[in-house]
Amino acid sequence: MNTLKVLSRYAFIFIALLATACDKDDDSSDGGDDSAASGEEFVTAKVDGADYAAAQDPVIIVGAVIDSGILNVQGGTNSGETIRFTIVNYDGPGTYVSGDNVSNQNLMGYFTVTPVAGWLNNGVTSLVDGVGTGTVEVTSDADGVVEGTFSFKGYNAEDMTMKTITEGQFKAIVD
């Protein structure tokens, strides 16, 4: 039951962040800042060996938020696949881990809309054999842009499958 509560909390956070990220108007035709529209923001990786890239057209679906010491970064595709990570106690560039023990609140996840599913790497999944530790290395956090690399193995408690996310890279404008 406790696992369900934790997963529900992360699902709510994910949906809330996704909704606010999608509200961002990346259309530069209004004369605003077109750095996002020029393709400077990205989230790329390999998901089980297949290329993954956050959408760049018709809008860039990449977002980052730093609030109260928490870093959230996500990138989604037009078909509803999303890679997202949350770093609690974020303190600038450095290496952060998830899934190393049950008290670690950091979260990394790969989510799909069709079917609705999520593969997580967090404190709860640290109890599952074979999941291991996920890593985010923030290499730069300057001038309103955060960037770095990531990798993790995510676990889906519903069907007990795993997804391996490797070669992850991100660059996002902080909202």
Backbone as ProteinMPNN parsed JSONL, in Angstrom:
{"seq_chain_A": "MNTLKVLSRYAFIFIALLATACDKDDDSSDGGDDSAASGEEFVTAKVDGADYAAAQDPVIIVGAVIDSGILNVQGGTNSGETIRFTIVNYDGPGTYVSGDNVSNQNLMGYFTVTPVAGWLNNGVTSLVDGVGTGTVEVTSDADGVVEGTFSFKGYNAEDMTMKTITEGQFKAIVD", "coords_chain_A": {"N_chain_A": [[0.821, -1.196, 0.0], [1.968, 1.227, 0.772], [3.82, 1.578, -1.275], [2.111, 2.049, -3.427], [1.047, 4.538, -2.672], [3.333, 6.161, -2.816], [4.008, 5.918, -5.55], [1.674, 7.001, -6.648], [1.87, 9.628, -5.759], [4.157, 10.497, -7.167], [3.196, 10.197, -9.766], [1.185, 12.155, -9.798], [2.755, 14.472, -9.48], [4.253, 14.307, -11.831], [2.229, 14.579, -13.827], [1.288, 17.125, -13.211], [3.59, 18.691, -13.699], [3.945, 18.121, -16.4], [1.628, 19.256, -17.482], [2.065, 21.991, -16.943], [4.415, 22.413, -18.35], [3.593, 22.022, -20.949], [2.049, 24.244, -21.341], [3.739, 26.233, -22.039], [4.544, 28.599, -24.442], [6.224, 28.122, -27.239], [6.401, 29.295, -29.683], [8.093, 31.356, -31.707], [7.224, 33.437, -33.273], [6.044, 35.641, -32.194], [7.913, 37.488, -31.6], [9.25, 37.058, -29.286], [11.642, 35.486, -27.036], [13.567, 33.33, -28.872], [15.253, 31.201, -28.346], [14.608, 28.628, -27.437], [13.026, 27.724, -29.553], [14.914, 27.511, -31.507], [16.079, 25.1, -31.195], [17.818, 24.727, -29.098], [17.185, 23.535, -26.68], [16.976, 20.242, -25.377], [16.251, 16.756, -24.846], [17.673, 13.747, -24.982], [18.2, 10.219, -25.513], [18.841, 6.684, -25.221], [16.424, 4.234, -25.25], [16.051, 1.165, -24.096], [17.92, 0.593, -26.076], [16.911, 1.863, -28.352], [16.685, 4.923, -30.195], [15.772, 7.961, -28.594], [14.219, 11.057, -28.558], [13.244, 14.174, -27.371], [10.425, 16.07, -28.447], [10.745, 18.441, -31.094], [9.219, 19.703, -32.879], [5.788, 20.269, -33.499], [6.274, 22.052, -31.444], [8.782, 22.604, -28.947], [9.108, 20.185, -26.57], [10.281, 20.34, -23.861], [11.329, 20.884, -20.575], [12.399, 22.621, -17.612], [12.591, 23.107, -14.133], [13.557, 24.8, -11.262], [13.046, 24.827, -7.937], [12.798, 25.661, -4.595], [15.097, 24.133, -3.908], [14.766, 21.87, -5.458], [15.217, 20.167, -8.426], [13.633, 19.745, -11.473], [13.451, 18.081, -14.503], [12.294, 17.486, -17.751], [11.458, 15.807, -20.81], [9.46, 15.367, -23.61], [7.862, 13.36, -26.171], [5.991, 13.771, -29.262], [4.261, 11.649, -29.36], [3.7, 11.045, -26.778], [5.579, 9.857, -25.081], [7.714, 10.203, -22.295], [10.606, 11.332, -20.639], [11.737, 11.874, -17.432], [13.176, 13.512, -14.635], [13.678, 14.071, -11.135], [15.427, 15.878, -8.815], [16.046, 16.029, -5.509], [17.082, 18.265, -2.978], [18.811, 19.692, -4.603], [21.84, 21.179, -5.598], [23.279, 22.646, -7.521], [25.764, 22.126, -10.197], [26.941, 18.765, -10.439], [27.023, 15.283, -9.4], [24.207, 13.268, -9.08], [22.21, 10.753, -7.552], [19.704, 8.173, -7.864], [17.485, 5.665, -6.573], [19.209, 4.261, -4.896], [18.729, 3.761, -2.217], [15.989, 3.322, 0.124], [15.393, 5.725, 1.395], [16.141, 7.755, -0.283], [14.927, 10.417, -2.06], [15.037, 11.165, -4.703], [14.011, 10.892, -8.131], [13.744, 9.112, -11.142], [12.35, 8.64, -14.326], [10.646, 6.908, -16.983], [7.976, 7.376, -19.085], [4.873, 6.443, -20.63], [2.052, 7.249, -22.692], [0.344, 5.736, -24.231], [0.453, 2.457, -23.996], [-0.845, 3.725, -20.83], [1.711, 4.029, -18.693], [4.537, 3.63, -16.489], [8.016, 3.565, -15.863], [10.067, 3.41, -13.243], [12.798, 4.748, -11.327], [13.694, 4.908, -8.189], [13.555, 5.477, -4.603], [11.797, 3.432, -3.756], [12.028, 1.5, -5.797], [14.556, 0.675, -5.287], [14.464, -1.59, -3.827], [13.997, -3.625, -5.58], [15.395, -6.349, -7.207], [18.03, -5.999, -9.537], [17.44, -3.451, -10.519], [19.069, -1.219, -9.679], [21.183, 1.739, -9.384], [20.29, 4.971, -10.522], [21.68, 7.69, -12.406], [22.286, 11.155, -12.54], [24.142, 13.599, -14.014], [24.781, 16.819, -13.587], [26.213, 19.072, -15.567], [26.378, 21.743, -16.113], [24.959, 24.733, -14.895], [23.9, 27.56, -15.527], [23.151, 30.963, -16.3], [20.366, 30.608, -16.581], [20.068, 28.13, -17.81], [20.176, 24.647, -17.708], [22.179, 21.739, -17.913], [23.328, 18.419, -18.849], [24.031, 14.921, -18.248], [22.484, 11.619, -18.135], [21.435, 8.393, -16.863], [19.628, 5.367, -16.332], [17.894, 2.516, -14.948], [14.612, 1.634, -15.236], [11.742, 0.52, -13.424], [8.643, -1.109, -13.804], [6.063, -1.533, -11.754], [3.55, -2.56, -12.193], [3.486, -4.408, -14.386], [5.844, -5.653, -13.943], [8.142, -5.188, -15.536], [11.218, -4.002, -17.006], [12.938, -1.067, -18.128], [15.734, 0.135, -19.847], [17.563, 2.99, -19.777], [19.927, 4.748, -21.462], [22.871, 6.685, -22.354], [21.831, 9.24, -22.0], [21.185, 12.689, -22.486], [20.793, 16.145, -21.73], [19.543, 19.478, -22.11], [18.172, 22.336, -20.943], [16.08, 25.19, -20.699], [15.575, 26.962, -17.783], [12.544, 27.441, -16.223]], "CA_chain_A": [[0.0, 0.0, 0.0], [2.86, 2.378, 0.821], [4.368, 1.721, -2.619], [1.067, 2.664, -4.245], [0.978, 5.944, -2.292], [4.51, 6.838, -3.358], [3.858, 5.984, -7.005], [0.589, 7.943, -6.939], [2.391, 10.977, -5.538], [5.025, 10.831, -8.292], [2.359, 10.336, -10.956], [0.546, 13.461, -9.703], [3.786, 15.475, -9.756], [4.568, 14.198, -13.26], [1.126, 15.14, -14.606], [1.275, 18.579, -12.975], [4.703, 19.301, -14.425], [3.668, 17.982, -17.826], [0.621, 20.248, -17.844], [2.644, 23.33, -16.958], [5.416, 22.478, -19.43], [2.894, 22.124, -22.22], [1.475, 25.577, -21.475], [4.766, 27.149, -22.51], [4.405, 28.92, -25.859], [7.542, 28.164, -27.841], [6.297, 29.894, -31.004], [8.88, 32.584, -31.662], [6.709, 34.416, -34.221], [5.556, 36.822, -31.504], [9.022, 38.376, -31.328], [9.84, 36.726, -27.997], [12.895, 34.743, -27.012], [13.442, 32.162, -29.728], [16.324, 30.247, -28.094], [14.032, 27.287, -27.379], [12.562, 27.357, -30.886], [16.049, 27.238, -32.374], [16.568, 23.766, -30.942], [18.836, 24.686, -28.058], [16.75, 22.651, -25.61], [16.803, 18.869, -25.836], [16.419, 15.577, -24.006], [17.895, 12.6, -25.852], [18.682, 9.023, -24.825], [18.482, 5.402, -25.82], [15.503, 3.491, -24.402], [16.254, -0.228, -24.517], [18.733, 0.613, -27.29], [16.291, 2.652, -29.428], [16.851, 6.366, -30.049], [14.694, 8.755, -28.017], [14.484, 12.495, -28.581], [12.082, 15.005, -27.079], [9.895, 16.743, -29.636], [11.223, 19.761, -31.502], [8.244, 20.227, -33.834], [5.603, 21.683, -33.778], [6.86, 22.839, -30.351], [9.766, 21.875, -28.154], [8.485, 19.685, -25.34], [11.357, 20.181, -22.886], [11.156, 21.866, -19.522], [13.174, 22.49, -16.379], [12.162, 23.981, -13.051], [14.301, 24.693, -10.01], [12.224, 25.494, -6.933], [13.023, 25.199, -3.223], [16.124, 23.107, -3.868], [14.356, 20.693, -6.229], [15.367, 20.305, -9.876], [12.806, 18.877, -12.311], [13.715, 18.193, -15.94], [11.566, 16.493, -18.531], [11.354, 15.983, -22.249], [8.444, 14.456, -24.126], [7.674, 13.228, -27.613], [4.629, 14.044, -29.72], [3.427, 10.462, -29.14], [3.39, 10.916, -25.363], [6.635, 9.261, -24.267], [8.377, 11.252, -21.534], [11.654, 11.038, -19.679], [11.668, 12.92, -16.417], [13.853, 13.252, -13.371], [13.537, 15.033, -10.052], [16.544, 15.83, -7.873], [15.734, 16.706, -4.257], [18.308, 18.834, -2.399], [19.667, 20.098, -5.712], [22.789, 22.198, -5.171], [24.127, 23.021, -8.64], [26.441, 21.063, -10.928], [27.43, 17.639, -9.659], [26.416, 13.994, -9.705], [23.09, 12.922, -8.204], [21.759, 9.381, -7.798], [18.384, 7.738, -7.421], [17.374, 4.216, -6.496], [20.27, 3.613, -4.129], [18.154, 3.312, -0.947], [14.583, 3.718, 0.257], [15.231, 7.089, 1.896], [16.497, 8.705, -1.335], [13.696, 10.928, -2.666], [15.218, 11.46, -6.123], [13.189, 10.057, -9.01], [13.971, 9.135, -12.58], [11.295, 7.825, -14.894], [10.262, 6.884, -18.395], [6.524, 7.253, -19.05], [4.162, 6.395, -21.905], [0.626, 7.55, -22.622], [-0.346, 4.595, -24.843], [-0.472, 2.445, -22.859], [-0.444, 4.536, -19.692], [2.653, 3.224, -17.912], [5.742, 4.308, -16.042], [9.136, 2.766, -15.395], [10.669, 4.327, -12.293], [13.992, 4.466, -10.552], [13.572, 5.749, -7.009], [13.774, 4.759, -3.356], [10.993, 2.208, -3.706], [12.569, 0.497, -6.717], [15.84, 0.186, -4.777], [14.195, -2.902, -3.242], [13.794, -4.598, -6.659], [16.656, -6.869, -7.747], [18.368, -5.681, -10.92], [17.161, -2.073, -10.931], [20.308, -0.468, -9.502], [21.195, 3.178, -9.17], [20.253, 5.883, -11.656], [22.618, 8.797, -12.218], [22.18, 12.412, -13.289], [25.292, 14.474, -13.814], [24.542, 18.182, -14.053], [27.531, 19.597, -15.927], [26.317, 23.202, -16.156], [23.737, 25.4, -14.449], [24.281, 28.966, -15.609], [22.383, 31.839, -17.196], [19.026, 30.09, -16.793], [20.096, 26.894, -18.593], [20.755, 23.505, -17.008], [22.488, 20.675, -18.864], [24.118, 17.322, -18.33], [23.813, 13.562, -18.747], [21.753, 10.753, -17.217], [21.162, 7.007, -17.229], [18.949, 4.639, -15.267], [17.034, 1.394, -15.29], [13.325, 1.872, -14.612], [10.931, -0.656, -13.122], [7.197, -0.938, -13.829], [5.519, -2.452, -10.749], [2.3, -3.16, -12.658], [3.74, -5.618, -15.186], [7.155, -6.146, -13.5], [9.126, -5.097, -16.61], [12.232, -2.965, -16.841], [13.428, -0.321, -19.292], [17.084, 0.642, -19.627], [17.768, 4.281, -20.422], [21.361, 5.001, -21.514], [23.354, 7.77, -23.209], [20.952, 10.391, -21.844], [21.735, 14.037, -22.463], [19.733, 17.156, -21.652], [19.818, 20.908, -22.001], [16.846, 22.929, -20.83], [15.938, 26.523, -20.143], [14.877, 26.878, -16.5], [11.378, 28.335, -16.137]], "C_chain_A": [[0.866, 1.261, 0.0], [3.476, 2.64, -0.552], [3.372, 2.423, -3.525], [0.949, 4.154, -3.936], [2.132, 6.727, -2.9], [4.384, 6.994, -4.866], [2.76, 6.962, -7.402], [1.063, 9.378, -6.781], [3.27, 11.403, -6.712], [4.226, 10.989, -9.583], [1.676, 11.707, -10.959], [1.541, 14.57, -10.033], [4.114, 15.493, -11.238], [3.485, 14.862, -14.111], [1.068, 16.658, -14.436], [2.399, 19.273, -13.73], [4.482, 19.234, -15.925], [2.663, 19.032, -18.277], [1.213, 21.651, -17.898], [3.688, 23.468, -18.053], [4.735, 22.644, -20.772], [2.227, 23.471, -22.408], [2.459, 26.564, -22.061], [4.611, 27.35, -24.01], [5.788, 29.088, -26.455], [7.523, 28.76, -29.242], [7.0, 31.238, -30.979], [8.349, 33.656, -32.599], [6.199, 35.681, -33.534], [6.682, 37.777, -31.133], [9.69, 38.106, -29.999], [11.15, 35.983, -28.151], [12.747, 33.472, -27.835], [14.554, 31.147, -29.493], [15.791, 28.831, -28.012], [13.612, 26.832, -28.766], [13.71, 27.037, -31.826], [16.674, 25.878, -32.106], [17.643, 23.679, -29.881], [18.457, 23.775, -26.907], [16.585, 21.246, -26.174], [16.864, 17.9, -24.669], [16.53, 14.423, -24.985], [18.417, 11.431, -25.025], [18.463, 7.821, -25.727], [17.602, 4.691, -24.808], [15.513, 2.059, -24.904], [16.959, -0.294, -25.865], [18.173, 1.421, -28.44], [16.449, 4.146, -29.142], [15.586, 7.023, -29.512], [15.12, 10.211, -28.096], [13.185, 13.231, -28.296], [11.705, 15.791, -28.328], [10.522, 18.117, -29.843], [10.206, 20.447, -32.419], [6.892, 19.576, -33.571], [6.092, 22.591, -32.65], [7.9, 21.97, -29.654], [9.097, 21.473, -26.848], [9.607, 19.311, -24.364], [11.124, 21.243, -21.828], [12.048, 21.581, -18.336], [12.658, 23.516, -15.383], [13.089, 23.725, -11.871], [13.518, 25.504, -8.994], [12.485, 24.86, -5.573], [14.019, 24.05, -3.146], [15.766, 21.825, -4.591], [14.491, 21.022, -7.711], [14.474, 19.284, -10.553], [13.171, 19.145, -13.757], [12.895, 17.118, -16.627], [11.586, 16.849, -20.001], [10.407, 14.94, -22.788], [8.389, 14.446, -25.637], [6.244, 13.59, -27.977], [3.709, 12.854, -29.505], [3.193, 10.184, -27.657], [4.408, 10.153, -24.532], [7.358, 10.409, -23.557], [9.481, 10.66, -20.668], [11.684, 12.21, -18.718], [12.528, 12.532, -15.239], [13.687, 14.422, -12.423], [14.692, 14.816, -9.084], [16.168, 16.677, -6.661], [17.064, 17.128, -3.628], [19.321, 19.178, -3.497], [20.54, 21.265, -5.27], [23.773, 22.544, -6.294], [24.82, 21.842, -9.292], [27.035, 20.004, -9.992], [26.721, 16.375, -10.084], [25.386, 13.655, -8.64], [22.618, 11.518, -8.56], [20.329, 9.192, -7.318], [18.434, 6.22, -7.303], [18.46, 3.522, -5.71], [19.797, 3.141, -2.755], [16.755, 3.895, -0.789], [14.399, 5.138, 0.757], [15.584, 8.154, 0.858], [15.226, 9.13, -2.071], [13.839, 11.27, -4.141], [14.453, 10.447, -6.957], [13.653, 10.23, -10.442], [12.902, 8.238, -13.177], [11.146, 7.982, -16.391], [8.778, 6.559, -18.4], [5.964, 7.195, -20.459], [2.69, 6.713, -21.657], [-0.193, 6.387, -23.182], [0.592, 3.413, -24.894], [0.035, 3.36, -21.747], [0.434, 3.664, -18.8], [3.852, 4.069, -17.519], [6.767, 3.322, -15.522], [9.989, 3.69, -14.55], [11.97, 3.811, -11.721], [13.946, 5.438, -9.39], [13.855, 4.922, -5.761], [13.022, 3.453, -3.256], [11.602, 1.133, -4.597], [13.943, 0.0, -6.279], [15.686, -1.2, -4.156], [14.052, -3.999, -4.289], [15.156, -5.034, -7.199], [16.833, -6.455, -9.199], [18.12, -4.248, -11.346], [18.425, -1.217, -10.815], [20.085, 1.025, -9.375], [21.114, 3.93, -10.49], [21.155, 7.066, -11.361], [22.263, 9.972, -13.118], [23.443, 13.199, -12.983], [24.951, 15.823, -14.439], [25.916, 18.797, -14.305], [27.557, 21.12, -15.951], [24.951, 23.677, -15.683], [24.072, 26.885, -14.382], [23.377, 29.703, -16.579], [21.017, 31.267, -17.543], [18.946, 28.833, -17.643], [20.786, 25.816, -17.77], [21.019, 22.408, -18.034], [23.356, 19.611, -18.217], [23.763, 15.998, -18.983], [23.043, 12.749, -17.712], [21.68, 9.337, -17.767], [20.485, 6.336, -16.038], [18.24, 3.42, -15.842], [15.741, 1.613, -14.529], [12.525, 0.591, -14.477], [9.455, -0.287, -13.125], [6.601, -1.987, -12.896], [4.259, -3.161, -11.231], [2.543, -4.442, -13.449], [5.122, -6.224, -14.914], [8.188, -6.202, -14.627], [10.115, -3.986, -16.288], [12.538, -2.323, -18.185], [14.801, 0.223, -18.919], [17.272, 1.909, -20.45], [19.269, 4.602, -20.308], [21.644, 6.199, -22.409], [22.466, 9.013, -23.152], [21.703, 11.697, -21.776], [20.577, 15.016, -22.409], [20.331, 18.551, -21.61], [18.461, 21.578, -21.993], [16.926, 24.315, -20.219], [15.093, 26.391, -18.881], [13.762, 27.899, -16.486], [11.284, 28.936, -14.77]], "O_chain_A": [[0.551, 2.24, -0.677], [3.638, 3.794, -0.949], [3.748, 3.297, -4.306], [0.767, 4.955, -4.853], [1.94, 7.82, -3.432], [4.623, 8.075, -5.403], [2.903, 7.681, -8.392], [0.703, 10.246, -7.575], [3.154, 12.527, -7.202], [4.557, 11.839, -10.409], [1.595, 12.353, -12.003], [1.218, 15.498, -10.774], [4.24, 16.56, -11.839], [3.8, 15.628, -15.022], [0.828, 17.387, -15.398], [2.188, 20.324, -14.334], [4.795, 20.183, -16.644], [2.828, 19.633, -19.339], [0.896, 22.42, -18.806], [3.83, 24.547, -18.629], [5.252, 23.34, -21.645], [1.866, 23.819, -23.533], [2.059, 27.628, -22.534], [4.553, 26.38, -24.766], [6.455, 30.092, -26.203], [8.545, 28.73, -29.928], [6.549, 32.162, -30.302], [8.974, 34.71, -32.715], [5.946, 36.685, -34.2], [6.453, 38.763, -30.434], [10.601, 38.835, -29.608], [11.695, 35.865, -29.248], [11.901, 32.629, -27.534], [14.79, 30.301, -30.355], [16.456, 27.906, -28.475], [13.819, 25.672, -29.123], [13.511, 26.365, -32.837], [17.686, 25.531, -32.716], [18.317, 22.655, -29.771], [19.345, 23.28, -26.212], [16.117, 21.069, -27.299], [17.459, 18.194, -23.633], [15.593, 14.146, -25.734], [19.006, 11.629, -23.963], [17.965, 7.939, -26.846], [17.975, 4.555, -23.643], [15.041, 1.773, -26.004], [16.633, -1.138, -26.7], [18.88, 1.653, -29.421], [16.36, 4.58, -27.993], [14.474, 6.688, -29.92], [16.248, 10.557, -27.744], [12.153, 12.948, -28.903], [12.555, 16.128, -29.152], [10.789, 18.849, -28.891], [10.326, 21.64, -32.698], [6.866, 18.354, -33.424], [6.304, 23.783, -32.874], [7.883, 20.745, -29.772], [8.584, 22.318, -26.113], [9.846, 18.136, -24.082], [10.762, 22.375, -22.148], [12.412, 20.432, -18.084], [12.33, 24.646, -15.746], [13.371, 22.577, -11.526], [13.341, 26.712, -9.153], [12.398, 23.641, -5.43], [13.806, 23.096, -2.398], [16.397, 20.793, -4.364], [13.953, 22.02, -8.192], [14.543, 18.093, -10.249], [13.201, 20.295, -14.194], [12.808, 15.986, -16.152], [11.711, 18.011, -20.387], [10.528, 13.759, -22.465], [8.812, 15.394, -26.299], [5.385, 13.704, -27.102], [2.49, 13.024, -29.471], [2.553, 9.19, -27.312], [4.127, 9.827, -23.378], [7.588, 11.463, -24.151], [9.304, 9.613, -20.044], [11.661, 13.373, -19.12], [12.605, 11.357, -14.88], [13.573, 15.58, -12.827], [14.905, 13.707, -8.594], [15.994, 17.89, -6.771], [18.059, 16.412, -3.742], [20.525, 18.979, -3.335], [20.062, 22.216, -4.652], [24.965, 22.716, -6.041], [24.512, 20.69, -8.988], [27.551, 20.309, -8.916], [25.915, 16.385, -11.015], [25.661, 13.745, -7.443], [22.624, 11.135, -9.729], [19.821, 9.944, -6.486], [19.318, 5.573, -7.864], [18.627, 2.308, -5.835], [20.387, 2.226, -2.181], [16.384, 4.843, -1.481], [13.328, 5.712, 0.557], [15.351, 9.34, 1.095], [14.529, 8.291, -2.641], [12.85, 11.633, -4.777], [14.267, 9.299, -6.552], [13.92, 11.342, -10.897], [12.576, 7.194, -12.611], [11.465, 9.016, -16.978], [8.357, 5.576, -17.79], [6.503, 7.814, -21.376], [2.157, 6.48, -20.572], [-1.277, 6.082, -22.685], [1.46, 3.366, -25.765], [1.21, 3.727, -21.727], [-0.034, 2.683, -18.223], [4.141, 5.092, -18.139], [6.43, 2.363, -14.827], [10.572, 4.645, -15.064], [12.209, 2.606, -11.642], [14.131, 6.642, -9.568], [14.339, 3.794, -5.855], [13.544, 2.47, -2.731], [11.685, -0.027, -4.193], [14.45, -0.98, -6.825], [16.676, -1.909, -3.977], [13.991, -5.178, -3.941], [15.97, -4.202, -7.597], [15.901, -6.548, -9.998], [18.544, -3.854, -12.433], [18.803, -0.554, -11.781], [18.955, 1.503, -9.272], [21.785, 3.575, -11.459], [21.373, 7.41, -10.199], [21.976, 9.802, -14.303], [23.769, 13.434, -11.819], [24.848, 15.95, -15.659], [26.687, 19.015, -13.371], [28.62, 21.728, -15.826], [23.921, 23.097, -16.028], [24.471, 27.405, -13.34], [22.899, 29.131, -17.559], [20.551, 31.42, -18.672], [17.875, 28.497, -18.148], [21.854, 26.046, -17.203], [20.197, 22.167, -18.917], [24.018, 19.84, -17.205], [23.265, 15.95, -20.108], [22.956, 13.141, -16.548], [21.839, 9.107, -18.966], [20.734, 6.689, -14.886], [18.02, 3.311, -17.049], [15.76, 1.763, -13.307], [12.619, -0.308, -15.313], [9.055, 0.714, -12.531], [6.624, -3.18, -13.198], [3.929, -4.24, -10.739], [1.881, -5.452, -13.211], [5.524, -7.186, -15.569], [9.003, -7.122, -14.688], [9.879, -3.148, -15.419], [12.414, -2.951, -19.236], [15.003, 0.713, -17.808], [17.153, 1.889, -21.676], [19.809, 4.712, -19.208], [20.766, 6.669, -23.132], [22.358, 9.751, -24.132], [22.726, 11.809, -21.101], [19.51, 14.761, -22.968], [21.45, 18.768, -21.147], [17.68, 21.412, -22.929], [17.74, 24.575, -19.333], [14.023, 25.782, -18.905], [13.996, 29.087, -16.711], [10.371, 29.716, -14.5]]}, "name": "protein", "num_of_chains": 1, "seq": "MNTLKVLSRYAFIFIALLATACDKDDDSSDGGDDSAASGEEFVTAKVDGADYAAAQDPVIIVGAVIDSGILNVQGGTNSGETIRFTIVNYDGPGTYVSGDNVSNQNLMGYFTVTPVAGWLNNGVTSLVDGVGTGTVEVTSDADGVVEGTFSFKGYNAEDMTMKTITEGQFKAIVD"}
